[in-house]
Amino acid sequence: MTNEKFYLTPLKKTRIRFTIRGSRFIATLTPVADEETASKIIDQVGTEFHDATHHAYACRVGSGSAIVERSSDAREPAGTAGAPMLQILQGSNVSDALVIGTRYFGGTRLGIGGLTRAYRDCARLALEDAVLRKKEPFAEYSLKIAYEEIGTLTRLVETLEGTVLGLNYSDSVIMHVQLPARESEAFKQGFNSICRGRGVLKEL
């Protein structure tokens, strides 16, 4: 699970290369904001190294209960490629990141253990070479409130280092807010105190 206070994310793309018993590995680590971006980068790397044997990958986006994790062995034996790289990302508290392990088969089979170690090294060595930065997880909420509660709730959000992202007006007000995840409990308590059961809070 991602650290509650912060997680790490790569600042820019990093690429490392190494060879094991004739098989050439190219590890590409890059920051990603969502699954769609990750999918495009996977396709780009596949095109760049179109003659490679495999393009396994692991991806983590987001934090906490909203984190999305994906991995693929790319026709390597099940559990030998994507999962080991994902485990390295998890253990290193890294998210909003994609690592792709590209392999050119060298003619000598590495075996289950050898493949697992090689793909784990793809993620590990790329992270060691990367510039990582701390990133604080945020939570977003949609609030249905009365008009007279706008000012008080805005001040609460600002006090908790958050931002009001939008307001929609009708018979009531829909307020979209973002604040540090570490302040979620304080925000929910403040919201309930201000609205006294009349408002509706939905986590996005």
C-alpha positions as CSV (number, residue, x, y, z in Angstrom):
1,M,0.0,0.0,0.0
2,T,1.2,3.5,-0.8
3,N,2.5,5.5,2.2
4,E,-0.3,7.6,3.7
5,K,1.9,10.8,3.8
6,F,3.6,10.6,0.4
7,Y,4.8,8.4,-2.3
8,L,7.6,8.6,-4.9
9,T,7.3,9.1,-8.6
10,P,9.9,9.4,-11.3
11,L,10.6,12.9,-12.5
12,K,11.4,11.9,-16.1
13,K,12.0,8.9,-18.3
14,T,14.9,6.6,-17.4
15,R,16.3,3.8,-19.6
16,I,18.9,1.2,-18.6
17,R,20.3,-1.8,-20.5
18,F,21.9,-5.1,-19.4
19,T,22.6,-8.6,-20.7
20,I,22.0,-11.9,-19.0
21,R,23.3,-15.1,-20.7
22,G,22.8,-13.7,-24.1
23,S,19.4,-12.1,-23.5
24,R,19.4,-8.3,-23.8
25,F,17.1,-6.4,-21.5
26,I,16.0,-2.8,-21.9
27,A,14.2,-1.3,-18.9
28,T,12.1,1.9,-19.5
29,L,10.8,3.7,-16.4
30,T,8.6,6.7,-17.0
31,P,6.1,8.9,-15.0
32,V,2.4,8.4,-16.0
33,A,-0.7,10.2,-14.8
34,D,-3.3,7.6,-15.9
35,E,-3.8,4.2,-17.5
36,E,-4.5,5.8,-20.9
37,T,-1.1,7.5,-20.9
38,A,0.6,4.2,-19.8
39,S,-1.1,2.3,-22.7
40,K,0.2,4.8,-25.2
41,I,3.8,4.6,-23.9
42,I,3.6,0.8,-24.0
43,D,2.6,1.0,-27.6
44,Q,5.4,3.5,-28.3
45,V,8.1,1.3,-26.8
46,G,6.7,-1.7,-28.6
47,T,7.1,0.3,-31.9
48,E,10.5,1.6,-31.0
49,F,11.8,-2.0,-30.3
50,H,9.5,-3.7,-32.7
51,D,11.8,-6.7,-33.2
52,A,12.1,-7.5,-29.4
53,T,10.8,-10.8,-28.1
54,H,8.8,-9.5,-25.2
55,H,7.6,-6.2,-23.7
56,A,6.5,-7.0,-20.2
57,Y,5.3,-4.1,-17.9
58,A,4.1,-3.0,-14.5
59,C,2.2,0.2,-13.7
60,R,0.9,1.9,-10.6
61,V,-1.3,5.0,-10.7
62,G,-2.7,6.9,-7.7
63,S,-2.5,6.2,-4.0
64,G,-4.3,4.7,-1.1
65,S,-7.6,2.9,-1.7
66,A,-7.8,4.5,-5.2
67,I,-4.6,3.1,-6.5
68,V,-4.7,1.2,-9.8
69,E,-2.1,-1.5,-10.5
70,R,-1.6,-3.3,-13.8
71,S,1.0,-5.8,-15.0
72,S,1.6,-8.1,-18.0
73,D,4.0,-10.9,-18.6
74,A,3.8,-10.4,-22.4
75,R,3.9,-14.1,-23.1
76,E,6.7,-14.9,-20.7
77,P,5.8,-17.7,-18.2
78,A,3.1,-16.6,-15.9
79,G,4.4,-14.6,-12.9
80,T,7.9,-14.2,-14.1
81,A,7.9,-10.7,-15.6
82,G,5.1,-8.2,-14.8
83,A,4.5,-9.3,-11.2
84,P,8.2,-9.1,-10.2
85,M,8.5,-5.5,-11.6
86,L,5.2,-4.6,-9.9
87,Q,6.5,-5.9,-6.5
88,I,9.6,-3.6,-6.9
89,L,7.4,-0.6,-7.5
90,Q,5.2,-1.5,-4.4
91,G,8.2,-2.2,-2.2
92,S,9.8,1.1,-3.2
93,N,6.6,3.1,-2.5
94,V,6.6,4.3,-6.2
95,S,3.4,5.2,-8.0
96,D,2.3,7.3,-11.0
97,A,4.9,5.2,-12.8
98,L,5.3,2.7,-15.6
99,V,8.2,0.3,-16.0
100,I,8.6,-1.7,-19.2
101,G,11.0,-4.7,-19.5
102,T,11.9,-5.3,-23.1
103,R,13.7,-8.5,-23.8
104,Y,15.6,-9.8,-26.8
105,F,15.9,-13.5,-26.4
106,G,19.6,-14.6,-26.7
107,G,19.1,-18.3,-27.4
108,T,19.6,-19.6,-23.9
109,R,16.6,-20.2,-21.6
110,L,16.9,-18.4,-18.3
111,G,14.4,-20.6,-16.4
112,I,11.7,-19.4,-14.1
113,G,14.0,-18.1,-11.4
114,G,16.3,-16.5,-13.9
115,L,13.5,-14.7,-15.7
116,T,12.0,-13.5,-12.4
117,R,15.4,-12.1,-11.2
118,A,16.0,-10.4,-14.6
119,Y,12.7,-8.6,-14.7
120,R,13.0,-7.7,-11.1
121,D,16.3,-6.1,-12.0
122,C,14.6,-4.2,-14.8
123,A,12.6,-2.3,-12.2
124,R,15.2,-2.2,-9.5
125,L,18.1,-0.9,-11.7
126,A,15.8,1.7,-13.4
127,L,14.7,3.0,-10.1
128,E,18.3,3.2,-8.8
129,D,19.2,5.3,-11.9
130,A,16.1,7.5,-11.8
131,V,15.4,10.9,-10.2
132,L,12.5,10.4,-7.9
133,R,10.4,13.0,-6.2
134,K,8.0,12.9,-3.3
135,K,4.4,13.3,-4.2
136,E,1.6,13.8,-1.6
137,P,-1.7,12.0,-2.3
138,F,-4.8,14.1,-2.6
139,A,-8.5,13.3,-2.1
140,E,-11.3,14.8,-4.1
141,Y,-14.9,15.3,-3.0
142,S,-18.2,16.4,-4.4
143,L,-20.3,18.2,-1.9
144,K,-24.0,19.0,-2.2
145,I,-24.7,21.9,0.2
146,A,-26.9,24.9,0.8
147,Y,-26.0,28.3,-0.5
148,E,-25.4,29.7,3.0
149,E,-22.7,27.1,3.7
150,I,-20.5,28.0,0.8
151,G,-18.3,30.5,2.7
152,T,-17.8,28.4,5.8
153,L,-16.9,25.3,3.8
154,T,-14.6,27.3,1.5
155,R,-12.7,28.5,4.6
156,L,-12.5,25.0,6.0
157,V,-11.0,23.7,2.7
158,E,-8.5,26.5,2.6
159,T,-7.6,25.9,6.3
160,L,-6.8,22.3,5.5
161,E,-4.5,23.3,2.6
162,G,-7.1,22.3,0.0
163,T,-8.6,23.9,-3.1
164,V,-12.2,24.5,-4.4
165,L,-12.1,23.2,-7.9
166,G,-15.6,24.2,-9.0
167,L,-19.1,25.3,-8.0
168,N,-22.3,24.4,-9.8
169,Y,-25.5,26.2,-8.8
170,S,-29.1,25.0,-8.9
171,D,-31.6,24.5,-6.1
172,S,-28.6,23.6,-4.0
173,V,-24.8,24.0,-4.6
174,I,-22.4,21.3,-5.9
175,M,-18.9,22.0,-4.7
176,H,-15.9,20.1,-6.0
177,V,-12.9,20.2,-3.7
178,Q,-9.4,18.7,-3.4
179,L,-7.3,18.5,-0.3
180,P,-4.4,16.5,1.0
181,A,-5.5,12.9,1.9
182,R,-3.9,13.3,5.3
183,E,-6.6,15.9,6.1
184,S,-9.6,13.7,5.0
185,E,-10.8,12.8,8.4
186,A,-10.6,16.4,9.7
187,F,-12.5,17.5,6.6
188,K,-15.3,15.0,7.0
189,Q,-15.7,16.0,10.6
190,G,-15.8,19.7,9.7
191,F,-18.2,19.1,6.9
192,N,-20.6,17.2,9.2
193,S,-20.3,19.9,11.8
194,I,-21.1,22.7,9.3
195,C,-23.9,20.9,7.5
196,R,-25.5,19.2,10.5
197,G,-26.7,16.3,8.4
198,R,-28.2,18.4,5.6
199,G,-25.3,18.1,3.2
200,V,-24.1,15.2,1.0
201,L,-20.4,14.3,0.8
202,K,-19.2,12.0,-1.9
203,E,-15.6,10.9,-2.4
204,L,-14.5,10.9,-6.0
